[in-house]
Amino acid sequence: MAVYHDARCRLCRREGMKLFLKGARCLTDKCAFERRGYAPGEHGKNRRAKETNYGLQLREKQKARRIYGLLERQFRHTFAKAADAKGVTGEVLLQMLERRLDNVVFRLGLAASRSAARQLVRHGHFAVNGRNVDIPSFQVRPGDEVSVRAKSRELAVIKNSLESRKGQGVPDWLELAGEKLSGRVLHVPSRASIGVPINEQLIVELYSK
């Protein structure tokens, strides 16, 4: 599977906002966006290009892809599924992105970032309802329990993540049992509880052309 290997801080600078792609580092003065909050490249400081409607739609799609760590083909595939499902396409799209196993692991605080969560899932450190799942895109459902496997309970990366994010809480559609290193999906997230700075309607318009 293709993976993005370039500098992640450039992505935040290109989108003009923090995407929190590097976990706790994004909250420190080492964050590249704090030091250079302009677009990357030779002319980044002086970029004044007027955005067209297409440009705005494209930027919104790119922002969503980068927040959730998906490549174009994966994102387009997820959008196609959302378009075929019942409900408002843009909201369903965000719900599907939120219900990815790697995102749920991150939201529960069991990983410092979505990319870290994706790696932990791929390495087989998590189970859903007691069964090992190593597919980051696995869609959890209401009632599912996501837990750290017994063999992985002593991993420092998981314990450190829980410790560093203590007190931040989890979204209202999830429930964390920190002492058990597990969490439960209470219900499908509403748009208000997702909270990502994305205008999903622009993404729908882009793919509807």
C-alpha positions, 0 to 999 in steps of 0.5 A: 500500500502506498504511504506518504513519506514526505515532510508532514509539516509542509502539508499544514503550511500549504493548507494554512492551518495546523492539521495536527499530523505530528501529535504532541509536537504540534502543541510545542514551539517546535511546530513548523507552522508556528515558525513559518506559517506561510505556504512552502516553496520559494514564493510561499511568502508572496503567494497571493493567487486568487482562489477560484471555486474549483481551487476552494473545492480542491483545497477543502478535499486536500485538507480532509485527505491530509487530516485523515491521512488518506491518499487520493484513491483511498479518499475517492473510494470512501466518497463513492461509498458515502455517495451510495449510502443513505443520508447527506453525502458530505456528512456520511463521508465524514462519519465514515472517515471518523469510524475508520479504526485508525481514527478511533484509536487516535480519538481514544488517545491510544496513539499520539497521531493518526499516522501513529495509530495507523502503524499500530493497527497495521502491526496488529496491536488492536482488536475489535470485539476480541478479534485481531484487526490489522486493517486501518480502514476497518469501519467500526459500528455502534457497540463495537469494543476496540482494545489493545491486545494482551501482548501489546499492553506494555508498549510505551508508545501507547502508555505515553500517548494516554498519559500525554492526552490525559484530561483532554477527553474523548468525543461523545460518541466514544467511551474510554476505559483507560485502565483496560486500554480499551474503548467502546463506540456508543453511536455514529458520530453527529456532524457537531461532534466530529469537529474537524474544520472541513466544509464537506459540501465543497468536497461533494461539489468537487466530486459531482462535476 
